[in-house]
Amino acid sequence: MTRSRLADVVVVGLGATAGVAVGPLTQAGLEVVALEAGDWHARTDFVLDEIENDVRNGLGAAKVNHEIPTWRRDSLEAAAQPWFRALMSNGVGGSAQHSPAQYFRLLPWHFRERSASLERYGPSALPEGSTVADWPYGYDELEPYYDRVEWLLGVSGKAGNLGGRIDAAGNVFEGPRSREYPLPPLRRTGFTELTAAAARELGWHPFPTAAGIRSQPYAGLPGCTYCGFCAFGMCVADARGVTSLGPIPAAIETGRLRLVTSARATRIETGTDGRATGVRYLEGGEARFQPARAVIVAGYTYENVRLLLLSGLGNGGGQVGRHFTTHNIVFASALFPGRRLNAMSGGAAQGTSVDDWEGDNFDHAGLGFVGGSVMQMCMEQKPIALARGTPPSVPRWGAAWKAWLHEHAGSVGYAILQIEQLTYEDFVLDLDPVVQDREGIPVIRTTLDFRENERNAFTFLTDRLREWFRAAGATETWFTTPLMPLAVSSHAYGGTRMGEDPTRSVVDPYGICHDVPNLIVLGASTFPSSGGRNPTLTAQAVAWRTADHVVERWERIGGG
């Protein structure tokens, strides 16, 4: 096995979170080696091909397409391939490379979801067996890092709470922010304005969706061209705020970040003192070892858990893989007869959102659930997806199907819910005892189902979405996703939960493993709760906070 030169830090996965963290680390003078399973993709590698990107998942060919986790509802059921899987990718910049790039902050309530729910609704507020927990710190602690990430990447949006001053043009429910977004929102359209007006008529509080896409040139990088192919593919204009453009190149320019692509991490090694000594990996079929004074695992939820389980690390409290959940992501469409919405243009982050039904922004008494979802009316209705997602009243093929598309394809509106699912004692990630990837390594097995809390939330929130569509003039609303757990998701949480108590968490509030003092975990696998919104911005803010802590405590973390 080839052994490389000792580094200060070895990072597994150079995606959205590690791509932020390597900046503070290299600026502090630390020598970093990043092991990335994919390649460094460029926009010239990408074509506007809905089949290649949205169906075959071309950006996942290096690894994730060959290691799809299995799924079962409970421990009595045999695991099998999931009914649906979100498309994820390998490559420098991670799955954010093909994300729709909605860039929401968590609300202050999300950081104390357990205690706040019990305080307002009493001891029966949370269902039996739920393990949802408060974060070990609050919104105010993370706000400066939210701000740094937004300005680093050039996030587009409109503030609704600027230092306590409420502005109805933005999200009035958001926590106080220290300054305005660096860029204005993505351009408004007939559909986004129509739905914003309808929300106001309902007494709701619409705002432009915050986007990790530049609405205009920023920091030497271009703005959006509204091509309509954001999700599941590279940005042909390089307008998406990804770490492969800006942060990672800047870290490489310091001379202190070495990148190894097509590198498959297989095990974290430790010494007799219990400290991590480095990472074993495969490159071109050859076994290699990268020694380091500290190890950062940033391979996303499923891979973070898998690598810890394969390495036998972090599980002193029996918590690795526990507290797993995903979002119940709901895709909805509605017909606006005779109205040309042209929703095929732009991206899903170009939209109108409301937070009236998210978190605890509404009274949950008697509803039978806690939490909620941001509601988003979106652009980016791709043609094949639209043709496959016609309403139940329309035949699935033949002349009538073609006639309906010919008449109505330009009059269909599109919306997304990201309904929060609570964590439960028996929803876990572990190694599948049967299924292996092409390297002979066990894949992750997921155990996840819906409980009454989640079913009640689905019913209530889809009713609110229908109400919004009707207020905007829609005559028919339908849902293209069934009420089924999305166990393999790009919004996956838990498995390496953060907390103060080693018997209920894997890492401390800074992401440092309770059992291994120089092993750090980044990403949504550390989140104690998910909220009903996209994880990327929060994961990046947490990663920056962790990186600052590693630098401040380097003598203890890296020195032994």
C-alpha positions, 0 to 999 in steps of 0.5 A: 500500500502506497503511503503519502506524505503526512498532512495536517488534515485529510478531508473525505469528500470535497463538496458543499461543506468541505469546500467551505471548510478548506478556506479557513483551514488553508488560510490558517496555514494548515496543509490539507489533502482532499480525497474526492470520489468523483472528478472535477467537472466543468460546465463544458462537460454538461449538455442540456439532456433531461434523459442523461441528467434527470434519469440516468444521473450522469454526474453520479456515474463515478460512485453513487449510482453503484451504491444505492442504499437499500430501504425497509420500513421496519426491522422485520422487513427485508430491505430492497431497492427503494421505490424512489431515490433522489439523484446525487453526484460525485465530483468537486463541489458535490451534489450541490453541483446539480442542486436546484439551489434554494438557499434558506436559513433555518428559522430560530424555532428549529434550533429548539424544536423539542423544548419549544414544542413541549413548552407551547403544546405540553408533554403530548406534543411529540409522538411516542418514540420520537428522538427530535432534539434541540440543537446544542446552540441557537440561531444567533450563534450560527447567524454570522456563518450564514452571512459569511456563506451567503456573501462568499457564494453570492446568494440572491434574495431579499431580507425580511428581518434586517437586524430586527427591522421587518420588511414585508418584501422579504421573509418576515418569519426569518431570524434577524440577519446582520445585513442584506443579501449580496444580490437581489432575487432572481428575476420575477415572472408572471407565475411568481407574481401571480402566486405572490398576489394570491398568497397575499389575498389569503393573508399569507406572507410571500417572498422571493425564494432565496437562491444559491444562484447569482442573479447578476455577475458577482466576484468575477463570476457570471449571473443566471441566464434562466436556461431552465436546466438547473436541477440534476445538471451542471450550470452551463453559465457557471452562475450557481454558487458552488464551492468548485467556483471560488472557494476551492480554487482559492484554497488551492491557490494558497499552495496548502490544498492538494486534491486527489480525484477519483479517490474512494475512501475505504477506512479511517485508521487509528493508533494505539492512543485512539486517535485517527491517523489517516485514511485508506483509499483506492485510486485507480484500483491501487490501495493508498494511505493518506496519513494526517494529524486530523481527519474530516469526514464530509461525504454526505449523510449516507457515506459519513455513516458508512465510513464510520461503521466500516472503520468501527469508529464513533460508536461508543454510545451506540449512536452511529446511524441513529436519529435518521430522517429525510424530508417528505418532498412533495411535487405538485402541479396545477392547471391554469387553463388558457394562461401561458405560464411558461414555467419551463424557463428559469430554475426551481429556485426562481420562485415565490415562497411562504413560511406561514406553514413552516416551523411553529409559525402557526398554531398546531393545537389539535392538528396532530403534528409538529413542524411544517414546510416552506411552500415554494411555487417554482419555475423549471418545469422540464418537458419530459417531467411535465409529459410524465406528470399529467393529472390523473384525469388524463390518459398516460398515452395516446391521442388524448394525452398528446392533445392535452399536452398540446393545449395545456403544457404551457399552462401548468404551474409547479410547486414543492413542499419539503415536509419535516419528518421527525426522528424516531428511535427505530429509524436508522442507517446501518450496513446492509448484510447482503448488498454490496457495491462494485468494490465489494463494500456493503451499502447502507441500509435505511430503515424509515417509515411514516408515522401519524405525525408525518401523515397528518402533516402531509394532509394538512400541508397539501390542503394548504397548497391546494388552497394557494393554487386555487387562490391563484386561479388553478382549476385542478391540482395534482401530486406527482409523488405518493405518500411514501418515505423518501429513504434515499434523499438529497435531504438526509439527516442524522446518523452522526448527531451532534450534542453534548451527551456522548450517550445520545450523540456521535459528535460534540457541538463542533462536529468533533467525535466524542470517541476520537478527538481528531475526527471531525464530521461535516454535513447534515448527518450531524443535525439534531432536527431538519426543519422543512427546508433545504439543508445546504446553506445550514450545513455550510454555515455549520462547516465554517463554524467547525473549521474556525474551531479546528483552527482555534483549537489546532494544538489540541486537535492536531497535536495530540 
